[in-house]
């Protein structure tokens, strides 16, 4: 086992040394480049650097210790290299799609039909000639068409006609086979970055089978692109790979294996049974106590500095290898920046906290002297130790219950006096219960000695609780919370070993949180106004939702505190200074994502918009990010308007075999998908806003969200009417045609010859299938007729409205425009002021009608009747 560990460590050392050398030399070359004209002849940048970036993306996160060393050592260098590459790409090419166009020539296509038995997969091949279509589009799609002949058993001597379109790495194909048994296939695939291969899935529209498909270019018949275009595509590819590597390395720092490295040393300090018992006790305290979950104050930043030095030391182990010196300088500079951020966050409230503690102690001392019978029955065993311990406990309770309230002995404040009396009573009860429990567990020692030992332990626990900030902020009844928390902590710590264990556990949580902060900080340093390439931004932020997710720890108390600090990505119990750093980083990242979203919405970059919207599915709170959420709601409104017009939300019937028709279908499909995502984010945001109490911060956001929902529901009235009416006309025509065939004794289904006639009439069965199934490709196509697009989107809006009407803030906002809301909802169920206007209820399916009726009932109950 030791030899395996040494071997792995040697490989890690060599890997970091090689990566650092390549990245350092690439940084020097890119720093000296003024143009990309000499890029093609540089092997380091065109071959080695892309390969290295791809390899970094594949570094496993499950190797104890070594995965973390890779991330700590390489993140600063990869970030620096990506920034330099972004500067070389012209601004007008920043929004270009990633990858090359599909190359013209003869392509070998191989399909593997899926079956229930893995050993019985059917594999077939055929060759097609693909050429770029003369049809030019301005929508970002490259169109092509082709023909081929199958020589396998799939369609013996059958011919296939293909039309397709690709946008970046998204490839879409429609195959129409003409033989004895004609059929069509829909293909949804990913194109390689060099445009010479693809892989994806296909769906047979006749047999309703699916499987995998692979394509590889055999003969290239197209003239090579210009050098400048090739260099630009190469730079885009390298930068996107480096940004993806940055996201991957950031996630390694937060991986389960990397975080478990922090806990490994704890398992060696106690036997398994004792360790498990203490861990269980710690989890209970962490999940129930808001004081412990809030984290300790780090007055001198000693804890933070120790953890940062430990993490820096993990990467310094590569400094023994000389890599031209550049790597160690950049790593040290980046880590000093992080350390300075940590230290700066600790220099805030130490003086104020000390002052509040002194005032609470003085207040207790003043009232302790005036109170009779403060001590309990066990005080006779050791009066002096008992008195000191009780005053410390009462002072701690007073500090946490009053918080920043003014504690002045010269001012008569009935509320504060009541808390002081209760603090003294609670402290006496804590000591009495603790001494009684200690006496029951201890055998053979004098009672006086046991009492002294427990009083000393209680004083140490009181000093420990003083290290935490007060928890009064954000609670409806802070004094009760402080009394309960303090009692819980004292009852959970039975010995000084337990106290030491809790301290080590909190240090462990702090170190884990710092590692999470390092990942967030590295991602923000990349995105902070330096990266403009759209594909690189997508590659980087693909890891952000996982960075923002909540850690796997008990979160009952953390859920309460998150209502104050607002972010679920903070580890419960970590140092206050680290929580502030993480909170600041998350806010900055979300603000940056908001800026990118606004720019992408204006530029109508659907792929980037989809990537950015995914980050707002995480938990956020309006009083933390009011500006960002306000910006998000405005962007969602613009996205929905554009996509609603682009998708049309009405079913099309143009199935002519042309690339233009396919591109139109793909554009509508993309717009519909984006519309669904925007509606889902709106639903998530509504749920978050509805869970908050009414405040100045939420009122504006709730009003904006409510107005957006009202506008969209109103806009859907004519859309639903037109969409469902057209579908009914089509279904009526089909029924009449079927009746005519029955009357003439003709076959119910069309014959093969009629299909052939249809194909010669320039109609594509595959494209018809695509249009009739809401433009869903092979991965989502179904044999049953799907629900209309308009009904799908209306269902999303109704879901959001169901959440809103159960929320007091939204009800208050809706009441201000109650007439508009009722007019819209009543029109959906068939009640209109204008009797001559067509009733939309006739076009809605019964399920949607019932849901709208339930909405009306809930809204009417919450609304006061007019006098």
Residue pairs with C-beta under 8 A, 6 or more apart in sequence:
8 63
8 66
9 66
12 63
12 66
12 69
12 70
13 317
13 318
13 321
15 70
16 69
16 70
16 73
16 74
16 318
16 321
17 318
17 321
17 323
19 52
19 56
19 73
19 74
19 77
20 73
20 74
20 77
20 318
20 321
20 323
20 326
20 327
21 323
21 324
21 327
22 44
22 48
22 49
22 52
23 49
23 52
23 74
23 77
23 78
23 80
23 81
23 327
24 77
24 323
24 324
24 326
24 327
24 330
25 44
25 324
26 44
26 45
26 49
26 81
27 77
27 80
27 81
27 84
27 326
27 330
28 326
29 42
29 44
29 45
30 45
30 81
30 84
30 85
30 88
31 84
33 39
33 88
35 88
36 88
36 228
36 231
36 232
36 235
37 227
37 228
37 231
39 45
39 46
39 231
39 234
39 235
40 46
40 227
40 230
40 231
40 234
45 238
46 234
49 81
49 238
50 234
50 237
50 238
50 241
53 78
53 238
53 241
53 242
53 244
53 245
54 241
56 70
56 74
56 78
56 245
56 248
56 249
57 241
57 244
57 245
57 248
59 67
59 70
59 248
59 249
59 252
60 67
61 67
61 251
61 252
61 255
61 257
61 258
62 255
62 257
63 257
64 257
64 260
64 261
64 264
65 261
65 314
67 252
67 255
67 257
67 258
68 252
68 253
68 258
68 261
68 314
68 515
69 314
69 315
69 317
69 318
70 249
70 252
71 249
71 250
71 252
71 253
71 258
72 253
72 311
72 312
72 314
72 315
72 331
72 335
72 518
73 315
73 318
73 327
73 331
74 245
74 249
75 246
75 249
75 250
75 334
75 518
75 522
76 330
76 331
76 333
76 334
76 335
76 522
77 327
77 330
77 331
78 242
78 245
78 246
78 249
79 246
79 334
79 522
79 525
79 526
80 330
81 242
82 239
82 242
82 243
82 246
82 526
82 531
82 536
83 526
83 530
83 531
85 235
85 238
85 239
85 242
86 239
86 530
86 531
86 532
86 533
86 536
88 235
89 232
89 235
89 236
89 239
89 532
89 533
90 232
91 532
93 232
93 236
94 532
94 533
94 534
95 534
95 603
95 605
96 232
96 236
96 534
96 535
97 140
97 167
97 168
97 169
97 535
97 607
98 168
98 169
98 193
98 236
98 237
98 240
98 535
98 538
99 168
99 169
99 191
99 192
99 193
99 194
99 195
99 233
99 237
100 193
100 194
100 195
100 225
100 233
101 132
101 142
101 166
101 195
102 130
102 132
102 142
102 144
102 164
102 166
102 171
102 191
102 195
102 198
103 195
103 196
103 217
103 220
103 222
104 130
104 131
104 132
104 144
104 220
104 221
104 222
105 129
105 130
105 217
105 218
105 219
105 220
105 221
105 222
106 127
106 128
106 129
106 217
106 218
106 219
106 221
107 127
107 128
107 129
107 130
107 146
107 215
107 216
107 217
107 218
108 125
108 126
108 127
108 215
108 216
108 218
109 125
109 126
109 127
109 128
109 148
109 213
109 214
109 215
110 123
110 124
110 125
110 213
110 214
110 215
110 216
111 123
111 124
111 125
111 154
111 202
111 211
111 212
111 213
111 214
112 121
112 122
112 123
112 211
112 212
112 213
112 214
113 121
113 122
113 123
113 124
113 209
113 210
113 211
114 121
114 209
114 210
114 211
114 212
115 121
115 122
121 211
122 211
124 150
124 152
124 153
124 154
125 152
126 148
126 149
126 150
126 151
126 152
126 154
126 160
127 148
127 149
127 218
128 146
128 147
128 148
128 160
128 162
129 146
129 147
129 148
130 144
130 145
130 146
130 162
130 164
131 144
131 145
131 146
131 221
132 142
132 143
132 144
132 222
133 143
133 144
133 145
133 163
133 659
135 143
135 658
135 659
135 660
137 143
137 660
137 663
139 167
139 663
139 667
140 167
140 168
141 165
141 166
141 167
141 663
141 666
141 667
142 165
142 166
142 167
143 163
143 164
143 165
143 659
143 660
143 662
143 663
144 163
144 164
144 165
144 166
144 659
145 161
145 162
145 163
145 164
145 659
146 161
146 162
146 164
147 159
147 160
147 161
147 162
148 159
148 160
148 162
149 157
149 158
149 159
149 160
150 156
150 157
150 158
150 159
150 160
150 177
151 157
155 177
155 179
155 181
155 183
156 179
157 179
158 177
158 178
158 179
158 180
159 177
159 178
159 179
160 175
160 176
160 177
160 178
161 175
161 176
161 178
161 657
162 173
162 174
162 175
162 176
163 173
163 174
163 657
163 658
163 659
163 662
163 764
163 767
164 171
164 172
164 173
164 174
164 187
164 659
164 662
165 172
165 659
165 662
165 663
165 666
166 172
166 191
167 666
168 191
168 535
168 607
169 190
169 191
169 192
169 193
170 190
170 191
171 187
171 188
171 189
171 190
171 191
171 198
171 200
172 187
172 188
172 189
172 662
172 666
172 777
173 185
173 186
173 187
173 189
174 184
174 185
174 186
174 187
174 662
174 764
174 766
174 767
174 770
175 184
175 185
175 186
175 187
175 202
175 766
176 182
176 184
176 657
176 759
176 764
176 765
176 766
177 183
177 184
177 185
178 756
178 759
180 752
181 206
181 752
182 206
182 752
182 755
182 756
182 759
182 765
183 204
183 205
183 206
183 207
183 765
184 204
184 205
184 206
184 764
184 765
184 766
184 769
185 202
185 203
185 204
185 205
185 766
185 778
186 202
186 203
186 205
186 766
186 769
186 770
186 777
186 778
186 781
187 200
187 201
187 202
187 203
187 213
187 777
187 778
188 200
188 201
188 202
188 777
188 778
188 779
189 198
189 199
189 200
189 201
189 213
189 215
190 198
190 199
190 200
191 197
191 198
192 198
193 237
195 217
196 216
196 217
196 220
197 214
197 215
197 216
197 217
198 214
198 215
199 212
199 213
199 214
199 215
200 212
200 213
200 778
201 210
201 211
201 212
201 213
201 778
201 779
202 210
202 211
202 212
202 213
202 778
203 209
203 210
203 777
203 778
203 779
203 781
204 210
205 765
205 766
205 769
205 781
208 783
210 778
224 230
236 533
236 535
236 536
239 533
239 535
239 536
240 533
240 535
240 536
240 538
240 539
241 539
242 536
243 526
243 531
243 536
243 537
243 539
243 540
244 539
244 540
244 542
246 522
246 523
246 526
246 540
247 523
247 539
247 540
247 541
247 542
247 543
247 544
248 543
249 519
249 522
250 518
250 519
250 520
250 522
250 523
250 543
250 547
251 519
251 543
251 546
251 547
252 258
253 515
253 516
253 518
253 519
254 515
254 516
254 519
254 546
254 547
256 552
258 515
259 512
259 515
259 551
262 508
262 511
262 512
262 515
263 508
266 275
266 504
266 505
266 508
267 275
269 275
269 504
270 278
270 501
278 498
278 501
279 505
281 492
281 498
282 501
282 502
282 505
283 553
283 554
284 492
285 292
285 488
285 489
285 492
285 502
286 292
286 293
286 553
286 554
286 557
286 572
286 573
287 293
287 554
287 555
287 556
287 557
287 572
288 485
288 488
288 556
288 557
289 485
289 488
289 489
289 557
290 471
290 475
290 481
290 485
290 557
290 560
290 561
291 400
291 465
291 468
291 471
291 482
291 485
291 486
291 489
292 468
292 485
292 489
292 502
292 506
292 557
292 573
293 557
293 558
293 560
293 561
293 572
293 573
294 468
294 469
294 471
294 561
294 573
294 576
295 468
295 469
295 506
295 510
295 573
295 574
295 575
295 576
295 578
295 579
296 303
296 467
296 468
296 506
296 575
296 576
297 349
297 350
297 353
297 467
297 468
297 469
297 575
297 576
297 577
298 304
298 346
298 575
298 576
298 577
299 346
299 350
299 353
300 346
301 342
301 343
301 346
301 347
301 577
303 507
303 510
303 575
304 342
304 343
304 346
304 510
304 514
304 575
304 577
304 578
305 339
305 342
305 343
307 507
307 510
307 511
307 514
308 335
308 338
308 339
308 342
308 514
310 511
311 335
311 511
311 514
311 515
311 518
312 332
312 335
312 339
315 331
315 335
316 328
316 331
318 327
318 328
319 328
334 525
338 517
338 518
338 521
341 521
341 581
342 514
342 577
342 578
342 581
345 577
345 578
345 580
345 581
345 584
346 577
348 580
349 469
353 469
356 399
356 403
356 404
356 407
356 470
357 395
357 399
357 466
359 407
359 408
360 395
360 396
360 398
360 399
360 402
360 407
361 391
361 395
362 407
362 409
363 395
363 398
363 407
363 409
363 416
363 420
364 391
364 394
364 395
364 398
364 420
364 423
364 424
365 391
366 409
367 417
367 420
367 421
367 424
368 374
368 391
368 394
368 424
371 421
371 424
374 390
374 424
374 428
375 383
375 386
375 387
375 390
375 428
376 386
376 428
376 429
376 431
376 432
377 432
378 386
378 431
378 432
378 435
378 436
378 451
379 386
379 387
379 390
381 435
381 447
381 448
381 451
381 452
382 448
382 451
382 452
382 455
385 451
385 452
385 455
385 456
386 431
386 451
386 455
388 455
388 459
389 431
389 455
389 456
389 458
389 459
389 462
390 424
390 427
390 428
390 431
391 427
392 458
392 459
392 462
392 463
393 426
393 427
393 430
393 431
393 458
393 462
393 486
393 490
394 420
394 423
394 424
394 426
394 427
395 423
395 462
396 462
396 465
396 466
396 486
397 423
397 426
397 427
397 482
397 483
397 486
398 407
398 419
398 420
398 423
399 466
399 470
400 465
400 468
400 470
400 471
400 472
400 482
400 485
400 486
401 419
401 423
401 470
401 472
401 478
401 479
401 482
401 483
402 416
402 419
402 470
402 472
402 479
403 470
403 471
403 472
403 473
403 478
404 470
404 472
405 416
407 416
419 479
422 479
422 483
423 483
426 483
426 486
426 487
429 487
430 458
430 486
430 487
430 490
430 491
431 454
431 455
431 458
433 491
434 454
434 457
434 458
434 490
434 491
435 450
435 451
435 454
435 455
437 494
438 450
438 451
438 453
438 454
438 494
439 447
439 450
441 494
442 450
457 493
457 495
457 496
457 499
458 490
460 496
460 499
461 489
461 490
461 493
461 499
464 499
464 502
464 503
465 486
465 489
469 576
470 482
471 478
471 481
471 482
471 485
471 561
472 478
472 481
472 482
473 564
474 560
474 561
474 563
474 564
475 481
475 560
492 498
493 499
493 502
505 573
506 573
506 574
506 575
509 553
509 571
509 572
509 573
509 574
510 571
510 573
510 574
510 575
510 578
512 551
512 571
512 574
513 570
513 571
513 574
513 575
513 578
513 579
513 582
514 574
514 578
516 547
516 551
516 569
516 571
516 582
517 578
517 581
517 582
517 585
519 547
520 547
520 569
520 582
520 585
520 586
520 589
521 581
521 585
523 540
523 541
523 543
523 544
523 547
523 589
524 585
524 588
524 589
524 592
526 540
527 537
527 540
527 541
527 589
527 592
527 596
528 588
528 592
529 592
531 537
531 540
534 600
534 605
534 607
534 608
537 596
537 608
537 611
538 607
538 608
538 611
541 593
541 611
541 612
541 615
542 611
544 589
544 593
544 615
545 614
545 615
545 617
545 618
547 569
548 567
548 568
548 569
548 586
548 615
548 618
549 568
549 569
549 618
550 568
550 569
550 619
551 569
551 571
551 572
553 571
553 572
553 573
554 572
555 562
555 568
555 572
557 572
558 568
558 570
558 572
561 572
562 568
562 570
562 619
562 621
563 621
565 579
565 583
565 624
566 583
566 620
566 621
566 623
566 624
566 625
567 582
567 583
567 586
567 619
567 620
567 621
567 624
568 618
568 619
569 582
569 586
569 618
570 579
570 582
570 583
583 624
587 624
587 625
587 628
590 615
590 616
590 620
590 625
590 628
591 625
591 627
591 628
593 612
593 615
593 616
593 628
594 627
594 628
594 631
594 632
594 635
596 608
596 612
597 609
597 612
597 613
597 631
597 632
597 635
598 631
598 634
598 635
600 608
600 609
600 612
601 609
601 635
601 638
601 639
601 642
604 642
606 670
606 671
606 674
609 639
609 674
610 673
610 674
610 677
613 677
613 678
613 681
614 677
616 632
616 681
616 684
616 685
617 680
617 681
617 684
619 688
620 628
620 629
620 688
621 688
621 692
622 629
622 688
622 689
622 692
622 697
622 698
622 701
623 692
623 695
623 697
623 698
626 697
626 700
626 701
629 685
629 701
630 700
630 701
630 704
632 681
632 685
633 685
633 701
633 704
633 705
633 708
634 704
636 678
636 681
636 682
636 708
637 708
637 711
639 674
639 675
639 678
640 675
640 678
640 679
640 708
640 712
642 671
643 671
643 672
643 674
643 675
643 678
644 671
644 675
644 715
644 719
644 793
646 667
646 668
646 670
646 671
647 668
647 671
647 672
647 675
647 789
648 668
649 672
649 719
649 723
649 788
649 789
649 790
649 793
650 719
650 722
650 723
650 726
650 789
650 790
651 723
651 726
651 727
651 730
651 771
651 772
651 788
651 789
652 664
652 665
652 668
652 771
653 730
653 771
654 661
654 664
654 771
655 661
655 763
655 764
655 765
655 767
655 768
655 771
656 762
656 763
656 764
656 767
657 759
657 762
657 763
657 764
657 767
658 762
661 764
661 767
662 767
665 767
665 770
665 771
665 775
666 775
668 775
669 774
669 775
669 776
669 777
672 774
672 775
672 789
672 793
675 793
676 792
676 793
676 796
679 793
679 796
679 797
679 800
680 796
682 705
682 708
682 709
682 800
683 796
683 799
683 800
683 803
685 705
686 705
686 709
686 800
686 803
686 804
686 807
686 810
687 803
689 698
689 701
689 702
689 705
689 807
689 809
689 810
690 803
690 804
690 806
690 807
690 809
690 810
691 807
692 698
692 809
693 809
694 808
694 809
694 812
698 809
699 809
699 813
702 809
702 810
702 812
702 813
703 813
703 816
705 804
705 810
706 804
706 810
706 813
706 814
706 817
707 817
709 797
709 800
709 801
709 804
710 817
710 820
710 821
710 824
712 797
713 797
713 801
713 824
713 825
714 820
714 824
716 790
716 793
716 794
716 797
717 824
717 827
717 828
717 840
719 790
720 790
720 791
720 794
720 840
720 843
720 844
721 838
721 840
721 843
723 788
723 789
723 790
723 791
724 788
724 790
724 791
724 843
724 844
725 843
727 788
728 843
738 748
741 747
741 748
742 748
750 758
755 765
758 765
759 765
769 781
770 776
770 777
770 781
772 785
773 781
773 782
773 785
773 786
774 786
774 787
774 788
774 789
774 792
776 782
776 786
791 844
791 845
791 848
794 848
795 848
798 848
798 851
798 852
798 855
801 855
802 851
802 854
802 855
804 810
804 814
805 811
805 814
805 855
805 858
805 859
805 862
806 858
811 859
811 862
814 821
814 859
814 863
815 862
815 863
818 863
821 859
822 856
822 859
823 833
825 852
825 855
825 856
825 859
826 832
826 856
827 840
828 840
828 841
828 844
828 849
828 852
829 841
829 849
829 852
829 853
829 856
830 839
830 840
830 841
830 842
832 839
841 849
844 852
